[in-house]
Amino acid sequence: MAAQPARDVSPEAHRHAFTTWYASAPGLAPVARLLYEQLRFPDHWAPSADTEAVLARPTGAGVPLGVVRDVGWDLRATFARHGLGHHFGPWVHSHEHRRRNPARASSASPAANSGRTRRSP
């Protein structure tokens, strides 16, 4: 899909890329916008059963966690809805920086905000 490479730079670009992608499947075309809106709604996400326990280990040990994500909306509400938001300090969404992921500047932000340095994968 031609729209996919630039999807991370703004909420509008993300919506366009995903609705175009959904619409490319004939059976999904009539509901492409609805599917995208459901994707954005926190109640349509379900964390794995062990998510709380897995996140509690590093945060309980004092290890700061941050989120770097290439979505077209703020994920804080989704994590909060499922009682997980308190595990994270800095949040960086690519659209907030108008950058495509992976963008080194975007992924460095949580490290800078936490007072730690970013380690490359």
Secondary structure, DSSP 4 states (H G I P E B T S, - for coil): -TTGGGGGG-HHHHHHHHHHHHHTSTTTGGGHHHHHHHHH-GGG----TTHHHHHHHHHHTT--EEEEE--SS--HHHHHHTT-GGGEEEEEEGGGGT-PSS-HHHHHHHHHHHTSPPPP-
